[in-house]
Amino acid sequence: MKAYDVVALGELLIDFTTVQADGDGYPTMAAHPGGAPGNFLAALAKYGNTTAFLGKVGADAFGDLLVGTLKKANIDTSGIVRDSGAFTTMAFVTLDDHGERSFSFARKPGADTMLRPEELDFSMLDGAKVFHFGSLSLTDEPARTATERAVDYAKRQRKLITFDPNLREHLWQNLNEAKSQMLWGLRWAHVAKLSDREVEFLFGCAPEEGADRLLEEFGIRLAMVTLGADGCILKNRTASFRGRPPKVTALDTTGAGDIFGGSAVHMLLELGKDPGTLNAEELERVGRFAMAAASLSTTQPGGISSVPERSAVEKLMRIEEAR
């Protein structure tokens, strides 16, 4: 049995990000590897954790590129299945003047949604400390059932389970179903990372109240709520941290939330404690590292390809502390 720090299940896709537009507004786009769980694992692997991916891509050129990219990032790809009957999912990302994104997806179906329960290598979860999943593998069958089986298996094996709802409205048949599945994921998780927008969608409340609801109503051990340029909130039952991110010039925010999540889980593993027992100083350490990593990632295009070196993250943290 091979040991991993983190195994993640979910979507791998190609992000096509706008580089420029012609006079009629048609964009020229650059292809980047992406998918929230892949971005999440890329941060962990960058900072020295052993990681593996469970999922499916097409038996096509983009599938080849994605598997190759994960291998290059030191992510174990032996749990990735190839599908000759569906294309690798593609996301077309357009950006506004502040680097904020809007998405259009080619996923009808995408290979990631076609992952079947019997294609999962559950033995990879046996050696894992943490199992991570998101909501995009819950949008369609058979990937939804595969995700449910993996989450149940991880729970029975007493793994730490982390969850990112990662709302993408256009990938759901209706938003009531999206809400139902996202709440289902939260009921199984020990650590959850939500954006302020996802808190508003699920609970209709402010971020602080949302973090409290995660702790009290869902039994989450550590709630992490990202606030974009306003920073983050980290909260467990005994301590909390709220901080603002370092100032950078954002080029592309794609994957920043995922990189925040992966960087935070890296710090949780480094601390080696139950997330529900971290004190305020430890939560601050987690939050500041994750914010610095996510902030730096926005200065480069793409998701997986934008994870910064640890030395750069620590340098930025020192600069912020000196201010």
Secondary structure, 3 states (H helix, E strand, C coil): CCCEEEEEECCCEEEEEEEEECCCCCEEEEEEEECHHHHHHHHHHHCCCCEEEEEEEECCHHHHHHHHHHHHCCEEEEEEEEECCCCCEEEEEEECCCCCEEEEEECCCCHHHHCCHHHCCCHHHHCEEEEEEECHHHCCCCHHHHHHHHHHHHHHCCCEEEEECCCCHHHCCCHHHHHHHHHHHHHHCCEEEEEHHHHHHHHCCCHHHHHHHHHHHHCCCEEEEECHHHCEEEECCCCEEEECCCCCCCCCCCCHHHHHHHHHHHHHHHHCCCHHHCCHHHHHHHHHHHHHHHHHHCCCCCCHHHCCCHHHHHHHHHHHHHC
